[in-house]
């Protein structure tokens, strides 16, 4: 009976030691994962800021591209403006006479 009790206690001790060891490994793993999580959150914040910066840059480039237009349209617009200015000058000259 004492031998069975001693054997049971030894078995429980080994299982308890195994559980304690597994618990300590789990705690260590949790700490490691929490550190990784913190690093990833910082990195994610930086990437979000980079995305916002690139969105703003993209917006500016799109506006600049829209304003610039193609070369043919710019040349035609300049010619039309010059034509309108000459016509206005003739009208002013006529009014002055």
Buried (B, 14 or more C-beta within 10 A) or exposed (E): EEEEEEEEEEEEEEEEEEEEEEEEEEEEEEEEEEEEEEEEEEEEEEEEEEEEEEEEEEEEEEEEEEEEEEEEEEEEEEEEEEEEEEEEEEEEEEEEE
